[in-house]
Structures are given as C-alpha cells and as structure tokens.
Amino acid sequence: MESIHIQRYKTALEHLRKLSDLRLRKPLLIHTVTGNLRVLRPNDIGYFRYNSTQKSWEVALRDGSFIRLRGNLRAENLCSYNETFVQIHQSYVINLHYLQIIQDRHCLLSAPFHSVEELQVSLKHKKKLLSRFHSF
C-alpha cells in the first residue's frame, strides 16, 4: 500500500518538474536600447541591474555578457516577465533559479554567476524576497 502512495508522489513530483522546466524555457522578447528585439529564455538570465549613468537596465546573461535594455523599463516590468524574477534592491532584479543563499543582505548566486558580489538586498525588498525564496 505504501508503494502506491510513493509512486503517486514521485509521479506528481515529476509532473511539477516538467512544468517548472517549461516555465524556465518559455522565451522572453526583450527590447534592446538600439531598438532590436532579442529572444531570451529565463534560465539564460542571472539578474538585471540598473545602470544609473546610462539610465537603463542591463541584463546579465549566462555567457558573462550584458545587454542594455530600452530606457523606459521599470523593475516591475522586469519582474512581470517571469515568476522567477524578483526585485531585491532599487537597482537589482534577480532570477530566483540561481539564488543559493542570502548572506549579510547580499544574494549569492550559483554558477555561472557565483562571482557576482554586487547584489545587495535593501530593507525595502527583503521581506518580499524572503517570502518568494521560501516558496520557490
């Protein structure tokens, strides 16, 4: 009898994994600052950062490159692209898929973003980040 429950659990867990994989692979259509459209997948994006000098958001990609986005975006727009994106600071939106730990108000991400040290969590966004992190 226990094996039937275990099998049902494993089947349900596998179904959830497939749904999660589909969400992570759903493409995003990103407008660059030059007016081009770029198709990205959420798992290609580690985080977004706001460049105050150029007054635009940049997206950090898995390959180590950055793409500058059109200037009229807000953090709310970035977070609405995918449920894995969450704002942690006025200048940062991260992909929860890569979040490993929140330590001393800093987000430490997994590879290939493990060397990024700039992702500070503001007090304003900490509560929402923690609730999303625990429910993810």
C-alpha positions in Angstrom: 0.0 0.0 0.0 2.8 2.4 0.8 4.4 1.9 -2.6 1.3 3.2 -4.3 1.5 6.4 -2.3 5.2 6.7 -3.0 4.6 6.1 -6.7 1.9 8.8 -6.8 4.2 11.2 -5.0 7.0 10.5 -7.5 4.7 10.9 -10.5 3.3 14.2 -9.1 6.9 15.5 -8.4 8.0 14.6 -11.9 5.0 16.5 -13.3 5.9 19.6 -11.3 9.5 19.4 -12.5 8.3 19.3 -16.1 6.0 22.3 -15.6 8.9 24.2 -13.9 11.2 23.3 -16.8 8.6 24.6 -19.3 8.3 27.9 -17.4 12.0 28.3 -17.4 12.3 27.6 -21.1 9.4 29.9 -22.1 11.1 32.6 -24.2 11.0 36.3 -23.4 11.0 39.0 -26.1 13.4 41.7 -24.9 13.8 45.2 -26.5 17.4 46.4 -26.5 18.4 50.0 -26.3 19.2 50.0 -30.0 15.6 49.0 -30.8 16.3 45.4 -31.6 14.3 42.5 -30.3 16.1 39.7 -28.6 14.6 36.4 -27.7 15.9 35.1 -24.3 15.0 32.2 -22.0 14.6 33.0 -18.3 17.3 30.4 -17.4 19.8 32.4 -19.6 19.3 35.5 -17.3 21.0 35.7 -13.9 20.0 39.2 -12.9 19.1 42.7 -14.1 20.9 45.7 -12.9 20.1 49.4 -13.4 22.9 51.5 -14.9 22.3 55.0 -13.5 24.9 56.6 -15.8 23.1 55.4 -18.9 19.7 55.5 -17.2 18.8 52.0 -18.4 18.5 48.4 -17.2 21.0 45.8 -18.3 20.5 42.0 -18.3 23.4 39.7 -17.2 23.5 36.6 -19.3 24.9 33.1 -18.6 27.7 33.7 -21.0 29.0 36.6 -19.0 27.7 39.3 -21.4 25.3 42.2 -20.7 22.6 43.5 -22.9 21.4 47.1 -22.4 17.6 47.3 -22.4 15.5 50.2 -23.6 15.3 53.1 -21.2 11.6 53.2 -20.3 11.5 49.9 -18.4 10.8 49.7 -14.7 11.7 46.9 -12.2 8.0 45.9 -12.2 8.2 45.3 -15.9 11.2 43.0 -15.5 9.6 41.1 -12.7 6.5 40.5 -14.8 8.5 38.7 -17.4 8.7 35.5 -15.3 7.7 34.4 -11.8 11.4 33.6 -11.1 12.4 37.3 -11.3 12.2 39.3 -8.0 13.4 42.7 -7.1 16.0 42.8 -4.3 17.0 46.5 -4.5 16.1 49.6 -6.3 18.9 48.7 -8.8 18.7 44.9 -9.0 16.3 42.2 -10.0 17.5 38.6 -9.7 16.5 35.2 -11.1 15.5 33.0 -8.1 16.5 30.0 -10.1 20.2 31.0 -9.4 19.8 32.2 -5.8 21.8 30.0 -3.5 21.9 31.9 -0.2 21.1 35.3 1.3 24.0 36.2 3.5 24.6 39.6 5.2 22.0 41.3 3.0 23.8 40.0 -0.1 22.5 37.5 -2.6 24.9 34.8 -3.6 24.1 33.1 -6.9 25.1 29.8 -8.3 27.4 29.3 -11.4 27.9 31.0 -13.7 27.0 34.0 -11.5 28.8 32.8 -8.4 31.5 35.5 -8.5 29.0 38.4 -8.6 29.3 40.3 -5.3 27.2 43.5 -6.0 23.7 42.0 -5.4 22.8 43.8 -2.2 19.3 43.3 -0.7 17.6 46.5 0.5 15.5 46.6 3.6 12.5 47.7 1.5 12.6 44.5 -0.7 14.0 42.0 1.9 10.6 40.7 3.2 9.2 40.0 -0.3 12.5 38.3 -1.3 12.4 36.0 1.7 8.8 35.0 1.1 9.4 34.3 -2.6 12.7 32.5 -1.8 11.0 30.2 0.8 8.0 29.5 -1.5 10.2 28.9 -4.6 
